[in-house]
Each structure stands twice: as structure tokens, then as C-alpha cells.
Amino acid sequence: MAARLVPAARFIIKGSLAGAAVYVAYDQGLLGSGAEGAEALKKAQTVLPPAIKEWTSYIGWELPPTPKIDFSPSDSWNKGVQTVMSALSVAPTRAYEYTMEGWKYMKDLVK
């Protein structure tokens, strides 16, 4: 009986942790628009260094300073999404053009 409860308990704990992680990400705005994600990143950049410094002082660790990020990840992400969507939007037209070129090539070979 106990052998069956351990895997079930592990599954419930893992599922709860995954659900909590998704909830926190949604609550902080990470799953929203690019502007909300950029705002959440700025908030994390201001809040995390003092919190990490406080925790490392409790533990007694010495960590190097955090690097400064001078680019907007949301702009990079949006550029990548736009590139992929642009390629997907012209894919049917390109497939048609390549198919027609292939048929023309095959017809020329048969003649």
C-alpha cells in the first residue's frame, strides 16, 4: 500500500510546484504582453540584488556583483517572433512557387 502512495505523493507534489510556478509567472506578468514582460524584468532587476545580498549575508557566501543588462529582451524576442511569423505567412506562397518550378523542370526533362 505504501509503495503505491509514494509515487502518487511525488506526482502531487511535483504537479503542485509546477502549478505554483506557472501561477507566479502569470501573476508577475511574465506570460502577458512584451511590455508586461519588460516591466517584470525591470522589477526583478531592482528587487533581486538586495534580496540576494541579504540571503548571502545570512549564509556567509561572497558573490560577484550582478552584470548590467543594457538591451531590451522584449525587443529581441519581438523581432524573433516577427521574423518567424513573417516566414510562416509567406510559406504557402513559396511552397506554391517552388512546386510550380519543380513541375516546369520535370516537364522540360520529359520533352
N, C-alpha and C positions, 0 to 999 in steps of 0.2 A: 504493500500500500504506500509506504513512504517512498519507494523507488519511483512511483508514478507522480507523487506530489512535487518532488524536486524539479523535474523538467517543467512542470506546469507553473511552479512558482518562479522559476528563472524566466520563462516566457512572459509572465505577467509583469515582472519587474522590468525586463528589457522593453516591453511594449509601453509601459508607463513612462520610462525615461525617454523613449523616442517621442512619445506624445507630448511630454513636457518640453522637450527641446523644440518641437515644431510650434507649440503654443508660445514659448518665449520669443522665438524668431518672428512669429506673426505679431505678437504684442509690441515688440520693439520696432516694427515697421520694416523688417528685412525682407518680407515677402510682398511688399507693396510695390509702388512705382519706383523708378530710378531716383527721383527726388527724395522720397522717403528713405530709401536705402542710403543715399549720400548723407542725409541728415542723421541717420542712426550711426553711420560710420564716424561722423564728426563728434557725436555724443560719446561714442565709445573711446575715441582718441583723447577726449578730455577727462573722462571718468576713470579709465583703466590704469593709467600710470600711477596716480596716487594710491589706488587700491592695491596694486601690485607692490608698491613700495611699502605700504603698511604691512601686508602679509609677509613680505620678505624680512622685515624687521622683527616680526614675531618668530620666524623660523631661524633667522640668523644668516640668511644667504645674502650674497652680494651679486646683483645682476647688472649687466651693462645697460646704459641708457637706451631707450627705445628709439629706433630710427624715425626720422621725419619723412612723411609721405607728401610729396608735392604735386601729385597728379590726381585726377578725379577718376576713381574706378568706375563710377557710373557712366562717365563719358566713354571710357574704353569699352565697357560692357555694351552700351547702347550702339556703339559703332560696330561691334561684332554682331550684334543681333540684326542691325540694319543690313550688313553685308550678307548674312545668311538668308534673311528674308528676301533680299533683292535677288540672290541666286535662285532661291526657290520659286520666285514669281516668274522668272524668265525660263525656268526649266522646261515647261511644256513646249514653249516656242522653239527652244534649242533642240529638244528631242525631235520635234517635227522637222526642223531644218536638216538635222543630221540623218534622219530617216529618208528624207527626200534625196539627199546627196548619195546615200547608200543605194537607193533604188536606181538612181541615174547611173551610178558606177556599174551596178550589176547589169543594167540594160545595155550599156556600152560594151561590156565584156561579152554579152551574148551575141551582139550583132556581128 
